[in-house]
Amino acid sequence: MQPDPELEEFATRLFDLARTGETDQLRAYVEAGVPANLSNDKGDTLLMLAAYHGHAETVRVLAELGADAGRANDRGQTPLAGAVFKKEPEVIRALLDAGADPDAGAPSATDTARMFGYEEFLRWFGGPAGS
């Protein structure tokens, strides 16, 4: 079965909306039936892309609409670990509020925070900094 070019173009537009933090447009599409956990060919969800690009409001809305805040991509990376890597405190808070597990994924958000010495994030994750 050949891929549908129009469908691929539509999906690409959706992922671009997530990357650029177009919250209202994404909300409308998800409310109209686009899966909240739609993922690309690398397993990156809309929420993952919004988190990695620093869009806390978009992350919150997608999570409210049913997106899995802890869903890892095909490489085992979670949105929370990506947000820690990019040092995005508002996104980290939004993901934690949505139930993301700091110890999930490889490397986990906890491992990433330790690697970069982000003591504040380690405290947010409930463990002693430097443990």
C-alpha positions as CSV (number, residue, x, y, z in Angstrom):
1,M,0.0,0.0,0.0
2,Q,1.4,3.4,-1.1
3,P,1.5,6.2,1.5
4,D,-1.2,8.9,0.9
5,P,0.7,12.1,0.1
6,E,-2.1,14.3,1.3
7,L,-2.3,12.4,4.6
8,E,1.5,12.7,5.0
9,E,1.4,16.4,4.4
10,F,-1.4,16.8,7.0
11,A,0.6,14.8,9.6
12,T,3.7,16.9,8.9
13,R,1.6,20.1,9.4
14,L,0.4,18.7,12.8
15,F,3.9,17.9,13.9
16,D,5.0,21.4,12.9
17,L,2.2,22.9,15.0
18,A,3.5,21.0,18.0
19,R,7.1,22.1,17.3
20,T,6.0,25.8,17.1
21,G,3.6,25.7,20.0
22,E,0.4,26.4,18.0
23,T,-1.7,25.3,21.0
24,D,-5.2,26.4,19.8
25,Q,-4.8,24.8,16.4
26,L,-3.6,21.5,17.8
27,R,-6.4,21.6,20.4
28,A,-9.0,22.0,17.6
29,Y,-7.5,19.1,15.6
30,V,-7.3,16.7,18.6
31,E,-10.9,17.7,19.6
32,A,-12.0,17.0,16.0
33,G,-10.5,13.5,16.2
34,V,-6.7,13.5,15.6
35,P,-5.2,11.0,18.1
36,A,-3.7,12.8,21.0
37,N,-0.8,10.3,20.9
38,L,-0.2,10.7,17.2
39,S,3.5,9.9,16.5
40,N,5.9,10.3,13.6
41,D,8.2,7.7,12.0
42,K,10.6,8.0,15.0
43,G,7.9,7.5,17.6
44,D,7.9,11.2,18.6
45,T,4.4,12.2,19.7
46,L,2.9,15.7,19.4
47,L,3.5,16.1,23.1
48,M,7.2,15.0,22.8
49,L,7.8,17.6,20.1
50,A,6.0,20.4,22.0
51,A,8.0,19.5,25.1
52,Y,11.4,19.3,23.3
53,H,10.8,22.7,21.7
54,G,9.8,24.4,25.0
55,H,6.0,24.9,24.7
56,A,4.6,24.3,28.2
57,E,1.1,25.4,27.3
58,T,0.9,23.0,24.4
59,V,2.2,20.2,26.6
60,R,-0.5,21.0,29.2
61,V,-3.3,21.1,26.6
62,L,-2.2,17.9,24.9
63,A,-2.0,16.1,28.2
64,E,-5.5,17.4,29.2
65,L,-6.7,15.9,25.9
66,G,-5.3,12.5,26.7
67,A,-1.8,12.6,25.4
68,D,0.5,10.3,27.4
69,A,3.1,12.5,29.1
70,G,5.4,9.5,29.7
71,R,5.3,7.9,26.3
72,A,8.8,7.2,25.0
73,N,9.9,7.5,21.4
74,D,11.5,4.6,19.4
75,R,14.9,5.4,21.0
76,G,13.5,5.2,24.6
77,Q,13.5,8.9,25.1
78,T,10.7,10.5,27.1
79,P,9.3,14.0,26.8
80,L,10.5,14.7,30.4
81,A,14.1,13.7,29.6
82,G,14.0,15.9,26.5
83,A,12.7,18.8,28.5
84,V,15.5,18.3,31.1
85,F,18.1,18.1,28.3
86,K,16.8,21.4,26.9
87,K,16.6,22.9,30.4
88,E,12.9,23.9,30.1
89,P,11.6,24.3,33.7
90,E,8.0,25.2,32.7
91,V,7.7,22.2,30.4
92,I,9.2,20.0,33.2
93,R,6.6,21.2,35.6
94,A,3.8,20.6,33.1
95,L,5.0,17.1,32.4
96,L,5.3,16.3,36.1
97,D,1.8,17.7,36.7
98,A,0.6,15.4,33.9
99,G,2.1,12.3,35.7
100,A,5.4,11.9,33.8
101,D,7.8,9.5,35.6
102,P,11.3,11.0,36.0
103,D,12.8,7.5,36.2
104,A,11.3,6.2,32.9
105,G,13.2,6.0,29.7
106,A,16.8,5.7,28.7
107,P,18.4,7.9,29.7
108,S,15.7,8.9,32.2
109,A,15.0,12.5,33.2
110,T,16.7,11.8,36.5
111,D,19.8,10.5,34.7
112,T,19.8,13.5,32.4
113,A,19.5,15.9,35.3
114,R,22.4,14.2,37.1
115,M,24.5,14.2,34.0
116,F,24.2,18.0,33.6
117,G,24.2,18.8,37.3
118,Y,20.6,20.2,37.4
119,E,20.2,20.0,41.2
120,E,16.8,21.9,41.1
121,F,15.3,19.3,38.8
122,L,16.5,16.5,40.9
123,R,14.8,18.0,43.9
124,W,11.6,18.3,41.8
125,F,11.9,14.6,41.0
126,G,11.7,13.9,44.7
127,G,15.2,12.6,45.2
128,P,18.2,14.2,47.0
129,A,20.3,16.1,44.5
130,G,23.4,14.3,43.7
131,S,22.1,10.8,44.7
